[in-house]
């Protein structure tokens, strides 16, 4: 019995052992044969890291699909942390950087040297001028951990010690330290590669690739850079891109952190959010459309994953492809814009009043039916393609070519104010289209104040008062209305407020009792009549005047002015945004009132010789206002000339406003305005033909 029991237990044990080994053999077969590829990869791949692939920025086109801002492919030298020696191998880092700096300088290539330390003419190390924030960072705990009063020499000595540069000459040590400083500044890592040089010729790129053994962790990357079809077209409107400054990076970082804290975000949303986050050495739109449309133009970055196997070999592959930014299509017609710029420049140089005052001005053309800005020119101007190279010269120019006069300069509008006052007077019943005031050149309501007219007009009605710009008629109309009613109507025309364009603009000032008192002044009865002819505290921008003229042409319908026609995905498969015009308000004046005012403007347009040569009628109102300019530290008095207009009179298409500083007569601008109308209507058929086949932009 015992033998049988022992034999049974032995047999059971052997069977259990056999089953166990069978399981092992089956599992081994599954691992080595069935899933061999997966397990081999797991065995070989010891670690992996991710590097950001920068996405191309979206393009900017004009209203007909003509490229204004595109991207060109250039070589950049980039340090990749996945391959570059770590800080534990500082001497090896230094050797690679020394070879890299030597090669690039020998090739005449400028590299990104941001260290705020320089050698003076005597060979002494000094802090770089205007680099306070960089100097503070250099001394901070993140880099050198020095006291705030540390000298430039203290900082340099500590850099040499920290980065083990004792065996290099002071000049070479400073260069290597500059790169090491920048790596600290951008928090160099696989996710934050460092761009050493931005634009490298193909010969240097090829040389580096042939000698790759000397440049461990140094990559030649083909990246996109802004390119301009013609950098002189609408530079104040388009704007530029540039490196993030400290405040911009902080703002973007805080915005990212706030967005990331949203618990409702899906995993995919979080991934996309992280790929659109800004790195410290990223670029961003600085002003103009490049800044205003930043969220659309900025693409979504991709990811390069680098894997390291057990033997230290590295392989890289694109695991997330970058996505180019959206395409922004402007309302600007580049052909018209160029012609307006040329006409503006020629007119200003030919008609300037005083040589001592800079010759400057602006012109704006608006689509009456949509509020789209077709042309917006400022003179003098500059070239976007050479903006950074020319910046110091441009900034020092007394004529301020960098200043966007069309949107940012505010002027007393002179008699261009009168159509709005005429509308107010007619609607409030203080005048009718047939009532008259007598102009004897002297306004007698304020005998102690010499308010005068430019001529003796006798008994004059509102239409002739607009035609001949009679001050006496509008002094009296303004007095009867009062400042509050005047401003009610002027506000409806958008005067003294922003037009709503996408880029930065001034609001201007609508003269009022509250404004005067808020600035410590006193409002007198005479200020009301002065405000009625565009003086007193009134200050408007040229783009406000253009939109005001368009509102008159529209019988009181005011559109929001805009520069962006539409936004499409980079492949044009989807429309992200479409702007066919947004009505802001109705002035609320009767058809008869608007017609009366338009007839008065037509009378002026019809008597100006420059408009008589055009094959259509132009309605216009000129204005001249006193101005003061600071020249060489002294105030020089002069005059500014203005004109608002629209055409064709019977079926208005566009409104034009020009503002020319240092011009003795607003009527003289009719020559310029006529040239603008010629440019628009002579090219109109070509524009429509282009849109016929370029249907993607419609």
ZAMARGU-4260 file (C-alpha; in steps of 0.2 Angstrom, whole numbers, plus 5000, padded with zeros to 4 digits):
<rodrens>
0) 5000/5000/5000 | 5014/5012/5005 | 5023/5007/4988 | 5008/5012/4978 | 5006/5028/4987
5) 5024/5033/4985 | 5023/5028/4966 | 5008/5039/4964 | 5016/5054/4972 | 5031/5052/4962
10) 5021/5050/4946 | 5011/5066/4951 | 5027/5076/4954 | 5035/5071/4938 | 5019/5076/4928
15) 5018/5093/4938 | 5036/5096/4933 | 5033/5091/4915 | 5018/5103/4914 | 5028/5117/4922
20) 5042/5115/4909 | 5029/5114/4895 | 5022/5131/4901 | 5040/5138/4901 | 5044/5132/4884
25) 5027/5139/4877 | 5031/5156/4885 | 5049/5155/4878 | 5043/5151/4861 | 5030/5166/4862
30) 5044/5178/4867 | 5058/5172/4856 | 5048/5168/4840 | 5030/5175/4840 | 5034/5192/4849
35) 5053/5193/4845 | 5052/5210/4837 | 5043/5218/4852 | 5055/5211/4865 | 5070/5214/4855
40) 5065/5233/4854 | 5062/5233/4873 | 5079/5225/4876 | 5088/5236/4864 | 5080/5253/4869
45) 5086/5258/4885 | 5080/5276/4885 | 5072/5289/4874 | 5070/5308/4873 | 5059/5320/4863
50) 5065/5335/4853 | 5053/5349/4847 | 5052/5351/4828 | 5048/5369/4824 | 5032/5372/4813
55) 5032/5384/4799 | 5023/5400/4801 | 5007/5403/4791 | 5008/5414/4776 | 5001/5432/4773
60) 4992/5435/4756 | 4984/5451/4749 | 4965/5451/4744 | 4969/5443/4727 | 4980/5429/4734
65) 4996/5438/4730 | 5009/5432/4742 | 5016/5446/4754 | 5024/5436/4767 | 5030/5418/4764
70) 5043/5406/4771 | 5060/5402/4764 | 5071/5387/4769 | 5087/5391/4777 | 5101/5381/4786
75) 5102/5383/4805 | 5115/5376/4817 | 5106/5368/4831 | 5113/5360/4847 | 5103/5344/4851
80) 5103/5339/4869 | 5100/5321/4865 | 5117/5320/4857 | 5127/5334/4864 | 5138/5330/4879
85) 5130/5334/4896 | 5137/5346/4909 | 5147/5331/4917 | 5158/5332/4901 | 5161/5351/4901
90) 5178/5349/4894 | 5171/5339/4879 | 5158/5352/4877 | 5171/5366/4877 | 5181/5357/4864
95) 5166/5355/4852 | 5160/5373/4855 | 5178/5380/4851 | 5179/5370/4835 | 5161/5376/4830
100) 5165/5394/4834 | 5181/5394/4825 | 5173/5386/4809 | 5159/5398/4808 | 5169/5414/4811
105) 5182/5408/4798 | 5167/5406/4786 | 5161/5423/4790 | 5145/5417/4798 | 5137/5427/4813
110) 5132/5416/4827 | 5120/5421/4842 | 5132/5429/4854 | 5121/5435/4869 | 5133/5436/4883
115) 5131/5453/4891 | 5150/5455/4893 | 5162/5463/4880 | 5180/5468/4879 | 5184/5486/4877
120) 5197/5494/4866 | 5210/5491/4880 | 5206/5473/4882 | 5196/5475/4898 | 5180/5466/4901
125) 5165/5477/4903 | 5146/5475/4904 | 5137/5477/4887 | 5127/5493/4887 | 5108/5492/4888
130) 5108/5474/4894 | 5102/5476/4912 | 5090/5461/4912 | 5104/5449/4905 | 5116/5455/4917
135) 5104/5452/4932 | 5102/5434/4925 | 5120/5431/4923 | 5123/5436/4941 | 5108/5426/4947
140) 5107/5409/4956 | 5103/5401/4940 | 5120/5405/4932 | 5134/5412/4943 | 5126/5415/4960
145) 5135/5432/4963 | 5130/5447/4972 | 5121/5461/4963 | 5137/5473/4965 | 5148/5460/4956
150) 5159/5468/4943 | 5161/5463/4925 | 5178/5455/4929 | 5170/5446/4943 | 5157/5438/4932
155) 5170/5434/4919 | 5182/5425/4931 | 5167/5415/4938 | 5162/5410/4920 | 5180/5404/4917
160) 5179/5394/4933 | 5162/5387/4931 | 5164/5381/4914 | 5182/5375/4915 | 5189/5387/4903
165) 5206/5390/4911 | 5216/5383/4896 | 5208/5395/4883 | 5213/5413/4879 | 5202/5426/4887
170) 5194/5430/4870 | 5190/5411/4866 | 5184/5408/4884 | 5172/5423/4883 | 5165/5415/4866
175) 5163/5398/4873 | 5155/5405/4889 | 5143/5415/4879 | 5136/5399/4872 | 5136/5390/4889
180) 5127/5405/4896 | 5113/5404/4883 | 5111/5386/4886 | 5107/5390/4904 | 5096/5404/4899
185) 5085/5394/4888 | 5085/5379/4900 | 5094/5368/4886 | 5086/5351/4885 | 5080/5338/4872
190) 5064/5348/4872 | 5073/5365/4871 | 5086/5364/4858 | 5098/5379/4856 | 5100/5388/4839
195) 5118/5393/4838 | 5117/5402/4821 | 5101/5406/4811 | 5107/5407/4793 | 5121/5396/4787
200) 5127/5394/4769 | 5126/5377/4761 | 5145/5376/4760 | 5147/5378/4779 | 5133/5365/4781
205) 5141/5353/4770 | 5158/5355/4779 | 5150/5352/4796 | 5142/5336/4789 | 5158/5330/4782
210) 5166/5333/4799 | 5152/5327/4810 | 5164/5317/4822 | 5170/5334/4828 | 5153/5341/4831
215) 5144/5328/4842 | 5126/5334/4845 | 5127/5348/4832 | 5114/5347/4819 | 5111/5356/4803
220) 5092/5359/4802 | 5083/5366/4788 | 5071/5379/4795 | 5059/5392/4789 | 5062/5411/4789
225) 5051/5425/4785 | 5052/5430/4766 | 5044/5446/4758 | 5039/5447/4740 | 5041/5466/4742
230) 5046/5472/4759 | 5041/5489/4755 | 5022/5485/4753 | 5012/5490/4769 | 5026/5487/4782
235) 5017/5496/4796 | 5002/5485/4793 | 5010/5468/4791 | 5023/5470/4804 | 5038/5458/4809
240) 5042/5443/4819 | 5056/5443/4832 | 5063/5433/4847 | 5052/5433/4863 | 5058/5445/4876
245) 5057/5441/4894 | 5040/5449/4897 | 5032/5440/4882 | 5039/5424/4887 | 5032/5426/4905
250) 5015/5431/4898 | 5014/5416/4886 | 5020/5404/4900 | 5007/5410/4912 | 4994/5408/4898
255) 4999/5390/4895 | 4999/5386/4913 | 4982/5393/4915 | 4975/5383/4900 | 4984/5367/4906
260) 4975/5368/4923 | 4958/5366/4914 | 4953/5348/4920 | 4940/5347/4906 | 4954/5345/4893
265) 4956/5329/4884 | 4972/5320/4882 | 4973/5325/4864 | 4969/5344/4868 | 4983/5343/4881
270) 4995/5336/4868 | 4991/5350/4856 | 4992/5363/4869 | 5009/5358/4874 | 5015/5357/4855
275) 5009/5376/4854 | 5018/5381/4869 | 5032/5394/4867 | 5051/5390/4871 | 5062/5404/4878
280) 5071/5406/4861 | 5055/5406/4851 | 5049/5419/4839 | 5033/5429/4840 | 5024/5443/4830
285) 5030/5460/4836 | 5017/5471/4829 | 5005/5473/4815 | 4996/5458/4807 | 5011/5447/4813
290) 5006/5451/4831 | 4987/5452/4829 | 4985/5436/4820 | 4999/5427/4830 | 4987/5413/4836
295) 4982/5409/4818 | 5000/5411/4810 | 5009/5401/4823 | 5009/5383/4818 | 5009/5367/4829
300) 5026/5360/4832 | 5031/5342/4829 | 5041/5329/4839 | 5057/5320/4835 | 5059/5305/4846
305) 5077/5299/4849 | 5080/5281/4856 | 5096/5275/4864 | 5100/5256/4864 | 5110/5246/4876
310) 5126/5249/4867 | 5124/5268/4867 | 5118/5270/4849 | 5105/5283/4845 | 5091/5283/4832
315) 5079/5297/4828 | 5062/5297/4820 | 5048/5310/4818 | 5034/5303/4829 | 5022/5319/4827
320) 5023/5329/4811 | 5023/5348/4813 | 5008/5357/4806 | 5010/5374/4797 | 5001/5389/4803
325) 4985/5396/4795 | 4986/5407/4780 | 4980/5425/4783 | 4972/5434/4768 | 4971/5453/4770
330) 4959/5466/4762 | 4974/5475/4756 | 4976/5475/4737 | 4995/5475/4735 | 4995/5483/4718
335) 4984/5497/4724 | 4994/5499/4740 | 5010/5501/4730 | 5003/5514/4719 | 4995/5523/4734
340) 5012/5523/4742 | 5021/5530/4727 | 5008/5543/4724 | 5009/5549/4743 | 5028/5550/4743
345) 5028/5560/4726 | 5015/5572/4732 | 5022/5575/4749 | 5039/5579/4742 | 5032/5590/4728
350) 5020/5600/4739 | 5028/5602/4756 | 5026/5619/4763 | 5042/5622/4774 | 5059/5613/4772
355) 5062/5615/4790 | 5048/5603/4795 | 5048/5584/4790 | 5038/5580/4775 | 5026/5566/4781
360) 5008/5560/4779 | 4996/5546/4776 | 4982/5539/4765 | 4969/5527/4768 | 4957/5518/4755
365) 4942/5509/4762 | 4929/5498/4753 | 4913/5507/4756 | 4902/5491/4756 | 4912/5481/4769
370) 4924/5492/4779 | 4939/5482/4772 | 4955/5493/4771 | 4961/5491/4753 | 4976/5502/4755
375) 4984/5511/4770 | 5000/5520/4767 | 5012/5530/4778 | 5026/5541/4772 | 5041/5540/4775
380) 5041/5521/4776 | 5054/5507/4777 | 5057/5489/4771 | 5052/5474/4781 | 5066/5463/4773
385) 5079/5475/4781 | 5070/5480/4796 | 5082/5474/4809 | 5097/5479/4799 | 5090/5497/4797
390) 5082/5499/4814 | 5095/5510/4822 | 5095/5522/4807 | 5076/5522/4806 | 5074/5525/4825
395) 5085/5540/4824 | 5077/5548/4809 | 5068/5564/4814 | 5054/5560/4802 | 5049/5544/4811
400) 5047/5532/4797 | 5043/5518/4810 | 5028/5527/4816 | 5011/5522/4808 | 5003/5539/4805
405) 4988/5532/4797 | 4982/5523/4813 | 4992/5531/4827 | 4993/5550/4823 | 4979/5561/4828
410) 4975/5577/4821 | 4963/5592/4823 | 4953/5588/4807 | 4948/5605/4802 | 4934/5607/4790
415) 4932/5589/4787 | 4922/5589/4803 | 4908/5600/4794 | 4898/5586/4786 | 4895/5578/4803
420) 4889/5595/4810 | 4878/5597/4795 | 4870/5580/4798 | 4867/5585/4816 | 4860/5602/4812
425) 4848/5595/4799 | 4842/5581/4810 | 4840/5592/4826 | 4830/5605/4816 | 4842/5620/4819
430) 4845/5621/4801 | 4835/5616/4785 | 4842/5612/4768 | 4836/5629/4762 | 4839/5640/4777
435) 4853/5652/4776 | 4865/5662/4787 | 4874/5677/4782 | 4893/5677/4781 | 4902/5694/4782
440) 4918/5685/4786 | 4917/5690/4805 | 4907/5680/4817 | 4898/5693/4828 | 4891/5681/4842
445) 4907/5683/4851 | 4913/5701/4848 | 4928/5699/4860 | 4935/5684/4851 | 4941/5686/4832
450) 4932/5671/4825 | 4933/5673/4806 | 4929/5665/4789 | 4941/5663/4775 | 4929/5673/4763
455) 4913/5684/4762 | 4900/5672/4757 | 4884/5682/4760 | 4868/5672/4763 | 4873/5654/4761
460) 4864/5637/4764 | 4871/5621/4770 | 4876/5614/4753 | 4885/5629/4748 | 4893/5630/4765
465) 4900/5613/4763 | 4906/5617/4745 | 4914/5634/4750 | 4918/5628/4768 | 4910/5643/4776
470) 4916/5644/4795 | 4902/5657/4799 | 4888/5644/4794 | 4895/5630/4805 | 4900/5642/4819
475) 4881/5646/4820 | 4875/5628/4818 | 4887/5622/4831 | 4881/5636/4843 | 4863/5632/4841
480) 4866/5613/4843 | 4877/5614/4858 | 4892/5602/4861 | 4882/5587/4868 | 4871/5586/4852
485) 4886/5589/4841 | 4895/5575/4849 | 4881/5563/4849 | 4881/5563/4830 | 4900/5563/4828
490) 4901/5548/4839 | 4888/5539/4828 | 4901/5543/4814 | 4914/5534/4824 | 4924/5550/4827
495) 4935/5551/4842 | 4935/5532/4844 | 4944/5516/4837 | 4938/5509/4821 | 4940/5491/4826
500) 4954/5486/4815 | 4964/5471/4821 | 4981/5480/4824 | 4985/5494/4836 | 4977/5511/4833
505) 4974/5527/4843 | 4956/5532/4849 | 4958/5550/4846 | 4948/5564/4855 | 4931/5570/4853
510) 4931/5588/4861 | 4919/5589/4876 | 4917/5598/4892 | 4921/5582/4902 | 4937/5579/4892
515) 4943/5597/4895 | 4939/5597/4914 | 4947/5580/4916 | 4963/5588/4909 | 4962/5603/4921
520) 4954/5615/4909 | 4938/5625/4908 | 4926/5624/4893 | 4920/5641/4886 | 4906/5645/4874
525) 4918/5649/4861 | 4925/5631/4862 | 4909/5624/4855 | 4909/5634/4839 | 4928/5630/4837
530) 4924/5612/4839 | 4911/5613/4825 | 4924/5617/4812 | 4936/5603/4818 | 4947/5613/4830
535) 4946/5614/4850 | 4952/5597/4857 | 4946/5587/4842 | 4959/5574/4837 | 4956/5561/4824
540) 4966/5548/4815 | 4966/5546/4796 | 4958/5529/4797 | 4944/5537/4807 | 4942/5550/4794
545) 4941/5537/4780 | 4928/5526/4789 | 4918/5542/4792 | 4918/5546/4774 | 4913/5528/4770
550) 4898/5530/4782 | 4892/5546/4774 | 4893/5537/4757 | 4883/5523/4765 | 4869/5535/4770
555) 4874/5532/4788 | 4878/5514/4789 | 4895/5512/4798 | 4905/5496/4796 | 4919/5490/4807
560) 4936/5494/4798 | 4946/5478/4795 | 4962/5472/4787 | 4959/5453/4788 | 4947/5447/4774
565) 4949/5428/4779 | 4959/5415/4787 | 4962/5398/4779 | 4971/5382/4784 | 4988/5380/4776
570) 4981/5368/4763 | 4966/5380/4759 | 4954/5365/4763 | 4945/5374/4777 | 4940/5392/4781
575) 4944/5397/4799 | 4937/5415/4798 | 4928/5425/4785 | 4925/5443/4786 | 4912/5450/4774
580) 4909/5466/4784 | 4902/5470/4801 | 4889/5484/4804 | 4894/5494/4820 | 4879/5506/4820
585) 4867/5516/4810 | 4869/5535/4811 | 4850/5536/4811 | 4849/5551/4800 | 4835/5553/4787
590) 4838/5549/4768 | 4835/5567/4764 | 4848/5573/4777 | 4861/5562/4770 | 4857/5566/4752
595) 4858/5585/4756 | 4876/5583/4764 | 4882/5572/4750 | 4876/5585/4737 | 4886/5598/4747
600) 4901/5587/4746 | 4898/5584/4727 | 4898/5602/4724 | 4915/5604/4731 | 4922/5588/4722
605) 4914/5595/4705 | 4924/5612/4706 | 4941/5604/4710 | 4951/5603/4694 | 4960/5587/4699
610) 4943/5578/4699 | 4936/5585/4683 | 4947/5574/4673 | 4940/5558/4681 | 4926/5549/4671
615) 4915/5549/4687 | 4910/5561/4700 | 4919/5563/4717 | 4911/5569/4733 | 4924/5577/4744
620) 4927/5589/4759 | 4944/5597/4762 | 4951/5603/4778 | 4966/5613/4784 | 4971/5615/4803
625) 4985/5623/4812 | 4999/5612/4818 | 5015/5613/4828 | 5031/5602/4825 | 5046/5601/4836
630) 5062/5603/4825 | 5079/5603/4832 | 5072/5607/4849 | 5061/5622/4843 | 5043/5623/4840
635) 5039/5627/4822 | 5021/5632/4817 | 5013/5626/4801 | 4997/5619/4793 | 4991/5602/4790
640) 4980/5597/4775 | 4966/5584/4774 | 4953/5578/4763 | 4939/5565/4765 | 4930/5559/4749
645) 4921/5544/4741 | 4917/5539/4723 | 4908/5536/4711 | 4895/5548/4718 | 4880/5538/4711
650) 4886/5521/4717 | 4900/5523/4730 | 4914/5509/4730 | 4928/5517/4740 | 4931/5531/4752
655) 4948/5539/4753 | 4956/5550/4767 | 4972/5559/4766 | 4981/5568/4780 | 4997/5578/4775
660) 5007/5587/4788 | 5016/5603/4783 | 5004/5608/4769 | 4996/5625/4768 | 4979/5619/4759
665) 4968/5604/4761 | 4961/5607/4744 | 4978/5604/4736 | 4977/5586/4741 | 4964/5583/4727
670) 4979/5580/4716 | 4984/5565/4727 | 4966/5559/4729 | 4963/5559/4711 | 4979/5549/4708
675) 4972/5536/4721 | 4955/5535/4712 | 4964/5532/4695 | 4975/5518/4703 | 4959/5510/4710
680) 4948/5511/4695 | 4961/5508/4681 | 4966/5491/4690 | 4948/5486/4695 | 4945/5475/4680
685) 4961/5466/4683 | 4957/5463/4701 | 4941/5456/4697 | 4948/5444/4683 | 4961/5438/4696
690) 4948/5433/4708 | 4938/5424/4695 | 4951/5410/4694 | 4958/5411/4711 | 4942/5405/4718
695) 4950/5398/4734 | 4951/5416/4741 | 4933/5420/4738
</rodrens>
